[in-house]
Amino acid sequence: MKVTAIIPDELIAEAMDLSKSKTITETLKIALISYNRSQKIKQLGVAVLNEPLAFKYSAQEMRDLNRE
């Protein structure tokens, strides 16, 4: 997809430096992938808060099972 965007040069330069990318396109791909991942992690955190994980075994029961 071709996109025209007005982004400050300093922001692009910093992102390129941090990502070690050689092109703006590569930098933007890395930035978008990173952003998408962080948002998915936040959503997962909210889901776990709304419905906490339930464990079937206690810590000691897990140790005992692992030793078998």
N, C-alpha and C positions, 0 to 999 in steps of 0.2 A: 504494500500500500504506500502510495506517495502522500506525504503530508508536508504542509508548509506551517512552520511554527516560529514564533518570535520568542527566543530563549536567550537570556543574557550570556554573552561570551564567557564571562567569568564562571558561570555555572557549568557550562559545557566543558571548559578547560579543566575545572576541578574534577568533574566526573570522569573525564578522559584520563586524568592523572591517577585518580584512585582506582579506576578499573583497568588501567594499563592497556587501554584500547588505542588502536591506531586511527580509527575512523569515528566520525560522529554517529554513523548508523550503528556500528558495533556497540558504542557507548550507550546509545538509547535502548538498544535491545537488552543489554545487561541491566540497565536501570529499571526497565519495565518488568523484566523477569523477577528481579529482586523485590520490587514493589508488590507485584502480584503474590509472590510467596509470603511476604510479610503480612499481607491482608488475609490470606488463607489461614495463616497461623493465628491471627487475631480472632478470626471466625471460629476456629477450632477451640480456642480458649473460651470463648463465650458459650459454645455448645457444651463444653465440659462443665462450666459453671452452672448452666441451666439443668444439666443432667449428669451429675458426677458419676465417675467410674465406680463400679462395684466389683470388688475382688472376691472370688470364690473361696480362696484359701488364705489362711493367716500366714505370716512370715515363717513361723515355725513349721507349719504344714508344708510349705514350699520347700524348706530346707530338707525336711524328711523325705519328700518326694524326689528331690534331686539326688539324695544319697542312695536311693534304691537302685 
